[in-house]
């Protein structure tokens, strides 16, 4: 009995018990650390699997819940739409903005209070970011509305940028760059600053007037935008200009002073568009390293300017359009909006510039050279290879692009051909019986080769392949996807189908960097292309 008794002080020895224990010296180096991470990824645990399941289900439920909430009038966008509906348009907006300087309607105060609650960290990060966006839009679109947001009870009297950011900060999670950008932009729009002083220390009539002898509000905003060293301040200046130019009475005045202000606005817009790279002749997605930027604000300012100038053109005779002091600056502004990259960054204003002013500033076409890089794996196009911009074309034209890619022949194929030729010559000198037998042997050798082999049967008298019979076709469609079609040849032909109504011509000279010996893949790594692309441009006097 004593021999069978096992003491609790003894630890039983199991040789395989420490097999899964990670040794310290194995993870000291970088390779050991990556091996540990790779082992954890390749061996999923129940806890991680359940976490991924809960996250996917939670995202799906959140999506449907947000849609239902928006339909019920909940969420930042729904509340913002109610505030916009209160102010209305045209003269009604001017009257409501004037009353806002003296009193705060109870209904409007409730909407502002409700919207500010969505900025608190008790909401999700996505909901906060949506609230930041609509706050920036409302504060700059309706001058004087800022104080209604600041006086909300949930703000706790915070008026400085640091105090507001501290109130909205998320202590548990690290937000992304977009959240940080819009958080700073919204906090700056609500704080007491130089911009808020410029907009709130004047009447509604002074906001839209341009008197001789002093700078107008729009000119002061242009100066602030041009001289400011802060991206946040510059973005707010653009947004405030949208609010001023969107007022109905701004474009009713057609004095020389207003013409001079409009000319300055066009020059500044050209500079803004060049700063964000609209004039760059390249296609494709925006670089991933770019910091967040308020492209929607620039797009809104551009389309507001276009709508205002359309009012002026309708009131002027066509014979005197070209002699207006702002015409040249407007023409340059319209010209850069018709660039290819503008459709990616500023879709609304680009579409307006392409379709709404052809009778005023005719579009002149120019062939330019573009550098395009299209990534592809194993010859199969991926979703990220699709061009994001929508090429607006006008005559349902068919643009063909062709290229020749020379593939060296396989040495084995060349050797086989020479061998066959020599065999054929030697057997032609023999008797007829021996020639027939040799020819049959050669055909049997050829038929036993791989079906992809391109050996030409010279000795047997078979029809040889021609470059025209082996062609690769690349079908390139500009709508949403890119489809590749391939044969086994050396020529690539690409066609672009256009469904819109403008002239378009593109010629590609594709230079493949793929393995030329692999006839199964069109593209292995990258295809660089020189494109002659027709853009909307205007050089008329």
C-alpha positions, 0 to 999 in steps of 0.5 A: 500500500505504501508503494502505491501511495503517491505523495502530493509533494511530487510532480508527475513527469510527462515528457510531452507536457512542455512541448507547447511551452514557448522558450524565451530564447526562441522569441528573442530575435525578430524571426522568433517573434514573427514565428510566434505571431504566425503560429497564433494566426494559423491556430485559431482559438475559440475565443478569437473565432467568437470575437470575429463572429460577434464583430461581423454580426454586430456590423450587420446589425448596426447597418440595419439599425442605422437605416431604421434610425434614419427613417425614424428621424434619428441620427446626425444626418436626419437632425441636420436635415431638419435644421436645413429645412427650418432655414429654407432657401432664398429670401426665407433663409435671409429672414431666418438668419436675420432673426437668429441674431436677436432670438433663438427659436425653441424648435431650432434649439431642440434640434441643435441640442439633439445634434450635439448629443451625438458628438459625445463619446457615449456614441460610436466613433462613426456616429461622432464623425458624422456629427462632426461633419454636419456641424461643420456644414451647418455652422458655416452654411448658416452664419450665427448658428454657432452660438446655438450649438455652443449653448447646448447643455451637453457642451458644459460651457466649453468654448475653446478648442482644447476644451471642446476636444477634451469633451469629445475625446474617446478614452478607451479607443484610439480613433483614426486619422479621419476622426481626428481631422473632423474632430479638430475641424468641428471644434475649431468651427464652434470655438471663438476665433477670428473667423467667427468674429468676422462672420458674427460681428456684421449684419446679413446685408453686410455679408453679401455687400461689396462696398467701395473703400473697404474689404468685403467679408468674402475678400477677408475670407480669401485673405484668411485662406491665403495667409493661414498656415493651418489646414483647418483654418483654410478648410473653414474659410472655404466652407464659410465662402460656400455659405456666403455665395449660396445666399440669394442676393449675392449674385443679384449685384452686378457692379464693377466691385462685385465683378472684381470680387468674383475674379479674385474668387476664380483665381483663388479657386484655381490655386486651391484646385492646383494645390489638391492636384486636380491639374495632375494628368494621372488616373487611378485612386488617390495615394494612400499616404495622403492626409484627410482633406475636406474635398466636399467643401472644395467641391461645394464651393466650386459648384456654388461658383458655377451656379452663380456665374450661370446667373450672370451669363443668363443676364448678359448678352453673349456678345459681351461675355468675353469682355467681362473682367472676370471671364478669363479667370472663370475660363481658366477655372472651368478649364481645370475643372474639366481635367480627368482627375477632377472627376475623382476628387470633385465629382459634382462640380466636375460634372457641372463643368462638363455638361453645363457650360458648353454653350458658353465656353466651348470645349476644345480637345487636346491630346496629352500623355498620361502615365498609368500603372495597373497592378495585376496578379496572374493575369486576373484583374482585381477590384483595385485596378479599376479606374475610379473616375467616370470618364464623361464621353459624348458620342458613343465612340469606340477608342482602340488601343493597340500594342505589340509585346514581343515574346522570345520563342522557346529554345526547345521549340527552335531546336525542335523546328531545326531538327524537324527541318533537317530530318525532312531534308534528309528523308527527302533524298531517300526512297518514297517508302522511307520518306513516308515512314519518317514523316509519320514518325515526325508527326507522332513526335509532334503530337506527343508534345504538350498541347501548348507547344507552338512547334511549327511542323515544317517537315510534315508540311503542316500549316504554320502559325502566323502572328495574326492568328495568335492575338490577345485581346484586352477589353477595357470598359470605363463603366465600373469594371475591367475585363480581360480576354486573352488568346495565345498570341503576341498582340494586345488589343484594347477597346474602350466603350463609352456611353456618354455624349462627348468626344473621346479618343485614347491610344495606349502603348502598353509595355509589358514588364511580365515574363515574356516567356509565359504565354498564359499570363498577360500581366505578371506585375505591372503594366506601364502605359503611355496614353494619348488622352483627350481632355476637355480644354479651352484655348479660345480667346 
